[in-house]
Amino acid sequence: MALSGESTDAGVNKATRALFKVADTPQKMLKLGEAGLIEHIKTIGLYRNKAKNVIKLSRILVEEYDGEVPNSRAALQSLPCIALLISYVFKTYSQSLEQDSEILSKFSAYIVRSSFWAVFLVGIADFIISFMVVERLWETIFSPEVKAFMVKAPERITYIHFPIILVSFIIGYFTKSVGFIWLAVLVVLSEFVIVLSRFIFSYEQAFQGDLVRFWYAALYLFASAYALIHEGHVRVDVLYSNFSERKKAWTNFIGSALLGIPLCLIVIFLGLNGKASIINGPVVAFEVTQQGSNGLYLLYLMAVYLAIFAITMLLQFTSFFMSSGYKILNSKDN
């Protein structure tokens, strides 16, 4: 258990196969020492911290429990490495599979809510900044140095975007509704403003179109997981609506396992595979716009959309898989 974090079971088993031949008790583990332990477990993740914790755990067992693992809950929770895991097991042992699926679903909804607030607030803030840069208002109100600071992508993203995103996740924690209707209305209004400014005032800038694309992409990708949470996706309801609850559960169970979860994993693995991948590339390079300082500095966030889409959909498909499995098992028992 102390070695399992950030490592696969196969990797841990392979590393400990030789280790337990030379140190299968706390006393022998102490004799082996931290340096010796590292040599055996250096193939698994976070091996230095794990070696330090295992030696600390072995010392406590030898000095306080005569080398034996205690059998009381209080004693187990006092041990390093496993205290949090033991606490979680004791607190959640009575939870059903359906309750665990609801936790995943709520976490997915939280990410979607927070992401909505992030794209809304960041979009407004960046629109205002770009407008002031294009119309040379920064030099009038502030100084040329401030304007030079604002047109640099790393500075604007680090000192403007990131704090707003952090605040958005705080707002998402306290709000329980998602403003997709309002975001859709804002997309329409943004398009309407472009039409008015173009044909009545003969005014059009790149940041106007960037804002519409930014919000529309968010509306489409974030709403996918939100709709899935609320059973809003269109299926072949001619067949599905006539199914019994057990058959619906089997449909969601098989569909999530064979289609939904693998698709999300493919997007995540391909999108995050290396610095030049479709998601990592724009984020690492702080890609902003093809229009220079006249556009919004948000292209990198549109790449992040894809990751959020895949993660929230993965959480929700996993939730579907778990809740459907619970329904199947429960109907079988009945």
Secondary structure, 3 states (H helix, E strand, C coil): CCCCCCCCHHHHHHHHHHHHHHCCCHHHHHHHHHHHHHHHHCCCCCHHHHHHHHHHHHHHHHHHHCCCCCCCHHHHHCCCCCHHHHHHHHHHCCCCHHHHHHHHHHHHHHHHHHHHHHHHHHHHHHHHHHHHHHCCHHHHHCCHHHHHHHCCHHHHHHHHHHHHHHHHHHHHHHCCCCCHHHHHHHHHHHHHHHHHHHHCCCCCCHHHHHHHHHHHHHHHHHHHHHHHHCCCCCCCHHHHCCCCHHHHHHHHHHHHHHHHHHHHHHHHHHHCCCCCCCCHHHHHCCCCCCCHHHCCCCHHHHHHHHHHHHHHHHHHHHHHHHHHHHHHHHHHHC
